[in-house]
Amino acid sequence: MADDITADVLPSDNPSSADGYVGDPAVREEWDARYSERGQLWSGQPNGALVAEVRDLAPGRVLDVGCGEGADAIWLARAGWDVTALEVSGVALGRAAAHARDAGVSVRWVHAGLAEAALPPDSFDLVSAQYPALPRTPDAAAERALLAAVAPGGVLLLVHHAGMEEHHGPHESGFDPADYVWPSTVAALLGDDWRVEVDEERPRVIPDGGAGAHHSHDVVLRARRLR
C-alpha cells in the first residue's frame, strides 16, 4: 500500500519539514503556528472514543486523519494496526515521528491535506478522524475523500465535539462551524452501500491536559462500507 501513496510519505526516522507537502499552504502555516505556540498541544493519550470503538475490530490497515502529535497513531500501531497517519502540520508530524521512535513503533507519515493527498481508494480497513478540522467545500471534497479511503467491509469512524455545528456564524475567535466538516455532513452522503453502526452523542472521555479538554460530549459516527 505504501508504494501507492502519492503524497509526501515521511518514515518515522525522518519527520522532515514542508518539502513535498500537498495542500493549502495557508492551512499548513496556520497549524504550524498553533503547534509552535506550545511544546505539547494535546494530552499525549489516545482519544477515548477511538479506543472504545475499535476494541471489537480486527487490526488491519488504518488511516489516521489529522494525526496531530501522534497519540492515536502510536496506540493503533501498538495494537497491531498497519498505520498511515496524515497531518497538515509539519511541526506536529515532527513531534509525532519522535514519539513513535520513542515508542518503538512504525507509522507512515503523510504530510498533506486529506482532499489533496490522493490516497489510494478502497484501501483502509479503518479510517479514523478524531475531531478533524476539515474545510468544507462546495464539492464536499473532504467528505468524499473520507468515504473513498474505506475498503469494502471497512469502517469509517468520525468523532467530533457535540453542539459545535449548531452555532451560527463565526465565534469571537473567527472560527465558523459552517466552514468545516461535521459527522452530519458525512452521514448525509452515505448511500445504501453503507450501514450506520453508531450515530449518537455521548459523554466524552476527557484526558488530562491538552487543548479541547473543556468539551464534555462527543458526536460519534461509525459506519461500515458494505461493498
WORA-V81052 format. One record per pair of residues at least 4 apart in sequence whose C-alpha atoms are under 8 Angstrom apart, sorted by sequence separation. I is the first residue (numbers start at 0). J is the second residue. If there is no record, write none. Layout:
# WORA-V81052
i-><I/I>
j-><J/J>
This chain:
# WORA-V81052
i-><0/4/9/10/22/23/24/25/26/27/28/29/30/31/32/33/34/45/46/47/48/49/50/66/69/70/71/72/73/74/75/76/88/89/90/91/92/93/94/95/96/97/98/99/100/111/112/113/135/136/139/140/141/142/143/144/145/149/150/162/169/170/175/180/181/182/183/184/185/189/208/9/22/34/45/66/75/76/86/99/100/111/135/136/149/169/170/180/207/9/34/66/75/76/86/99/135/149/169/206/75/99/134/168/169/205/63/133/167/168/63/146/167/168/72/96/145/166/167/205/7/72/165/203/204/7/72/96/164/203/6/7/163/164/202/203/6/7/202/203/6/69/201/202/92/200/201/164/200/201/66/92/200/201/61/63/65/66/67/126/199/200/58/59/60/61/62/63/64/65/66/113/198/199/58/59/60/61/62/63/64/65/67/89/198/199/49/58/59/60/61/62/63/64/65/69/84/86/88/126/159/197/198/58/60/62/68/69/82/83/84/85/86/87/126/159/197/198/67/68/82/83/84/85/86/87/125/158/196/197/43/45/46/67/68/69/70/73/81/82/83/84/85/86/87/123/124/125/157/195/196/197/43/44/45/66/68/69/73/83/85/86/114/121/122/123/124/195/196/41/43/44/68/69/77/85/114/120/121/122/123/124/129/130/195/196/40/67/76/85/113/120/121/122/124/125/126/127/128/129/130/131/194/195/39/45/69/73/76/119/120/121/124/125/126/127/128/129/130/193/194/68/69/76/114/118/120/121/123/124/125/126/127/128/129/130/193/194/73/113/125/193/194/113/192/193/73/192/193/72/186/192/182/182/142/182/141/161/135/142/143/135/142/134/135/134/135/143/133/134/142/132/133/132/64/131/161/34/160/35/160/161/34/160/161/30/31/34/160/161/30/31/159/160/31/158/159/27/28/31/158/159/26/27/62/158/27/60/61/64/157/158/60/61/62/63/64/65/156/157/59/60/61/62/63/64/65/156/157/22/59/60/61/62/63/64/155/156/59/61/65/155/156/20/64/65/154/155/154/155/154/155/153/154/152/153/17/152/153/16/151/152/15/16/150/151/152/14/149/151/16/14/15/49/14/14/49/14/13/14/46/12/11/12/10/11/11/12/11/21/22/23/20/21/22/19/20/21/22/17/22/11/14/21/22/11/21/10/11/10/11/9/10/8/9/8/9/7/8/9/7/8/6/7/6/7/52/6/1/49/6/48/5/6/5/6/4/5/4/3/4/3/0/0/48/47/48/47/46/47/47/46/44/42/42/42/43/41/42/41/42/40/41/39/40/48>
j-><4/8/13/14/26/27/28/29/30/31/32/33/34/35/36/37/38/49/50/51/52/53/54/70/73/74/75/76/77/78/79/80/92/93/94/95/96/97/98/99/100/101/102/103/104/115/116/117/139/140/143/144/145/146/147/148/149/153/154/166/173/174/179/184/185/186/187/188/189/193/212/14/27/39/50/71/80/81/91/104/105/116/140/141/154/174/175/185/212/15/40/72/81/82/92/105/141/155/175/212/82/106/141/175/176/212/71/141/175/176/72/155/176/177/82/106/155/176/177/215/18/83/176/214/215/19/84/108/176/215/19/20/176/177/215/216/20/21/216/217/21/84/216/217/108/216/217/181/217/218/84/110/218/219/80/82/84/85/86/145/218/219/78/79/80/81/82/83/84/85/86/133/218/219/79/80/81/82/83/84/85/86/88/110/219/220/71/80/81/82/83/84/85/86/87/91/106/108/110/148/181/219/220/81/83/85/91/92/105/106/107/108/109/110/149/182/220/221/91/92/106/107/108/109/110/111/149/182/220/221/68/70/71/92/93/94/95/98/106/107/108/109/110/111/112/148/149/150/182/220/221/222/69/70/71/92/94/95/99/109/111/112/140/147/148/149/150/221/222/68/70/71/95/96/104/112/141/147/148/149/150/151/156/157/222/223/68/95/104/113/141/148/149/150/152/153/154/155/156/157/158/159/222/223/68/74/98/102/105/148/149/150/153/154/155/156/157/158/159/222/223/98/99/106/144/148/150/151/153/154/155/156/157/158/159/160/223/224/104/144/156/224/225/145/224/225/106/225/226/106/220/226/218/219/180/220/180/200/177/184/185/178/185/178/179/179/180/188/179/180/188/179/180/180/113/180/214/88/214/90/215/216/90/216/217/87/88/91/217/218/88/89/217/218/90/217/218/87/88/91/218/219/87/88/123/219/89/122/123/126/219/220/123/124/125/126/127/128/219/220/123/124/125/126/127/128/129/220/221/87/124/125/126/127/128/129/220/221/125/127/131/221/222/87/131/132/221/222/222/223/223/224/223/224/223/224/89/224/225/89/224/225/89/90/224/225/226/89/224/226/93/92/93/127/93/94/129/96/96/97/129/96/96/97/96/97/99/100/100/110/111/112/110/111/112/110/111/112/114/110/115/105/108/115/116/106/116/106/107/107/108/107/108/107/108/108/109/108/109/110/109/110/109/110/110/111/156/111/107/156/116/158/116/117/117/118/117/118/118/118/119/119/119/122/203/203/204/204/204/205/206/206/206/206/207/208/209/208/209/209/210/209/210/209/210/219>
